[in-house]
Amino acid sequence: METIKIKTFEELLETLERQKTGQTFVYRGVSNIEYQLVTSLGRCESSMGKPIDQLETRLTKLFKESSIPYLEHKPNNELEWLAIAQHYGLPTRLLDWTYNPLIAIYFAISSTPVTDGAVYKLSGCSTIQVPDETDPYALDKVYKYRPPYISARIQNQAGLFTVHHQPDVAFEHDKLMKVIIPKSLKAAIKKTLFKYGINQRLMYPGLEGVARDLRWLETKMH
């Protein structure tokens, strides 16, 4: 994996925007460069003390049983179930990505100011074309999956997922780049992003985002 450490916001943008004709990239921001690309299911396996397949089966089953009263529409396939579960914080074999590099930058710098952050930039990976006919538990490699409209949050964040056949193994790819953002730049970049509308009101539509932004404005911007 190619790793680059940038020195300025302008260099960061140039690095993330650099591409050849016909290439499509997706991005993932992490607030700490030590965070590996391991799914939430893989990360919680050791702490919960159960084999990963048993843990996943039980969590997914219980989520389906408990969520029915709260769903506006029932998911059409297993991938949609996983996307909704991931969206609401259940450990799954999915990883969140975005088509918008500014969104990824935001997640890399919005928290953990004492550590360097990073944005992962990925081209490649096949996309699941027929979700209704795809068993996410039987895949033999990592695929990209773009769900239908689930929530305003995913829509605003230009979100998609990768689906991992080995949820507890750190994702690697020959077309994956890691761009490190020094901790010393985080606060200034966040202020710049705020001016261009990349803020918590966008990330978290509704009163949650309003409250988060107001709290940050009154405590950090002055």
C-alpha positions in Angstrom: 0.0 0.0 0.0 1.3 3.4 -1.0 1.5 5.8 2.0 1.9 9.6 1.6 2.1 12.2 4.4 0.9 15.6 3.4 2.1 19.0 4.7 -0.8 21.3 3.7 -4.5 21.2 3.0 -3.8 22.1 -0.6 -1.4 19.1 -1.0 -4.1 16.9 0.6 -6.7 17.9 -2.0 -4.3 17.5 -4.8 -3.3 14.0 -3.7 -6.9 12.8 -3.3 -8.1 14.4 -6.6 -5.2 13.0 -8.6 -6.5 10.3 -11.0 -6.4 9.0 -14.5 -9.2 9.2 -17.0 -11.9 6.6 -16.3 -10.8 5.9 -12.7 -13.3 6.0 -9.9 -12.2 6.3 -6.4 -13.8 5.8 -3.0 -12.5 7.2 0.3 -12.5 6.4 4.0 -11.3 8.7 6.7 -10.0 7.5 10.0 -9.1 9.8 12.9 -6.1 7.8 14.0 -3.5 6.4 11.6 -3.2 3.3 13.8 -6.8 2.2 12.9 -6.7 -0.7 10.4 -9.4 -1.4 7.8 -11.1 -4.0 9.9 -14.9 -4.3 10.1 -16.8 -3.5 13.3 -17.7 -7.2 13.5 -14.0 -8.2 13.3 -13.1 -5.6 15.9 -15.7 -6.7 18.4 -15.1 -10.5 18.1 -12.3 -10.7 20.6 -14.0 -8.4 23.2 -17.3 -10.4 23.1 -15.5 -13.8 23.3 -17.5 -15.6 20.6 -16.5 -17.1 17.3 -17.1 -14.5 14.6 -19.7 -16.6 12.6 -21.8 -17.3 15.7 -21.6 -13.7 16.8 -22.7 -12.4 13.4 -25.5 -14.9 13.1 -26.9 -14.0 16.5 -26.6 -10.2 16.2 -28.2 -10.2 12.8 -31.0 -12.5 13.9 -31.8 -10.4 16.9 -31.6 -7.1 14.9 -34.1 -8.4 12.4 -36.5 -9.5 15.1 -36.2 -6.2 17.1 -36.1 -3.6 14.3 -39.3 -4.5 12.4 -41.5 -2.0 14.4 -39.1 0.9 13.6 -38.5 0.3 9.9 -40.3 2.4 7.3 -39.9 -0.4 4.8 -38.7 -3.9 5.2 -35.3 -4.6 3.5 -35.5 -6.5 0.2 -32.4 -8.6 0.6 -29.6 -9.6 3.1 -27.3 -6.8 1.9 -30.0 -4.2 2.7 -30.4 -5.7 6.1 -26.6 -5.4 6.7 -26.5 -1.8 5.4 -29.3 -0.8 7.8 -27.7 -2.6 10.7 -24.3 -1.0 10.0 -26.0 2.4 9.7 -27.4 2.1 13.2 -24.3 0.8 14.8 -24.6 -3.0 14.8 -21.3 -4.8 14.2 -21.3 -6.1 10.6 -19.0 -7.3 7.9 -19.3 -3.9 6.1 -17.0 -0.9 6.1 -18.2 2.6 5.4 -16.7 4.5 2.4 -17.7 7.7 0.5 -17.5 8.9 -3.1 -16.7 12.4 -1.7 -13.1 13.0 -0.6 -14.1 16.0 1.5 -16.4 13.8 3.5 -13.6 11.4 4.2 -11.3 14.3 5.2 -13.9 15.4 7.6 -14.0 12.0 9.4 -10.2 12.0 9.5 -9.9 15.3 11.3 -13.2 15.8 13.2 -12.1 13.9 16.4 -9.0 12.7 18.2 -6.9 15.9 17.8 -3.9 14.3 19.5 -3.1 11.8 16.8 -2.5 11.9 13.1 -5.4 11.0 10.9 -5.6 9.4 7.5 -7.7 9.1 4.4 -7.7 5.8 2.5 -8.1 6.2 -1.3 -9.2 3.1 -3.2 -9.7 2.3 -6.9 -10.6 -1.2 -8.0 -12.8 -3.8 -6.2 -15.8 -5.2 -8.1 -19.2 -3.8 -7.4 -22.1 -6.0 -6.6 -24.5 -5.7 -9.5 -27.5 -7.8 -8.5 -28.0 -7.4 -4.7 -31.1 -9.6 -4.7 -29.1 -12.5 -5.9 -26.0 -12.0 -3.8 -25.3 -13.9 -0.5 -23.0 -11.6 1.4 -21.9 -14.5 3.6 -20.7 -16.6 0.7 -18.4 -14.1 -1.1 -14.9 -15.1 -2.0 -13.4 -11.6 -2.0 -14.2 -8.0 -1.1 -16.9 -6.2 -3.1 -18.3 -2.7 -3.1 -22.0 -2.3 -2.4 -24.0 0.9 -2.9 -27.4 0.5 -1.1 -30.6 2.1 -2.1 -31.9 5.1 -0.2 -31.8 4.1 3.5 -31.4 7.4 5.3 -30.6 11.1 4.7 -27.3 10.6 6.5 -26.0 8.1 4.0 -27.3 10.2 1.1 -25.6 13.3 2.4 -22.4 11.5 3.0 -22.4 10.0 -0.5 -22.0 6.7 1.3 -21.3 3.2 0.1 -19.9 0.0 1.7 -17.3 -2.7 1.1 -18.5 -6.2 2.0 -15.8 -8.4 3.5 -15.5 -12.1 3.1 -13.1 -12.2 6.1 -14.5 -9.6 8.5 -11.7 -10.0 11.1 -8.8 -9.5 8.6 -7.5 -6.0 7.8 -8.4 -5.1 4.3 -5.5 -4.7 1.8 -5.6 -4.0 -1.9 -2.9 -3.2 -4.5 -4.8 -0.1 -5.5 -5.2 1.3 -2.0 -3.4 4.5 -0.9 -3.1 5.9 2.6 -2.8 9.6 2.9 -1.7 10.8 6.4 -2.9 14.1 7.8 -0.7 15.5 10.6 -2.5 16.2 13.9 -1.2 19.8 13.7 -3.4 20.4 10.6 -6.7 19.0 11.9 -8.1 22.1 13.6 -7.4 24.4 10.6 -8.8 21.9 8.1 -12.0 21.5 10.1 -12.5 25.3 10.1 -11.9 25.4 6.3 -14.4 22.5 5.7 -17.0 24.2 7.9 -16.8 27.3 5.6 -17.5 25.1 2.6 -20.5 23.4 4.2 -18.8 20.2 5.2 -20.0 20.1 8.8 -22.0 18.2 11.3 -25.3 19.6 10.0 -24.5 17.9 6.7 -23.2 14.7 8.2 -26.0 14.3 10.8 -29.2 15.8 9.3 -31.7 17.0 11.9 -31.4 18.4 15.4 -28.4 16.2 16.2 -26.3 17.9 13.6 -27.5 21.4 14.6 -26.6 20.7 18.2 -23.2 19.3 17.4 -22.3 22.3 15.2 -23.5 24.9 17.7 -21.5 23.2 20.5 -18.4 23.2 18.3 -18.9 26.8 17.1 -19.1 28.1 20.6 -16.2 26.2 22.1 -13.7 25.8 19.3 -14.0 28.5 16.7 -13.1 31.4 19.0 
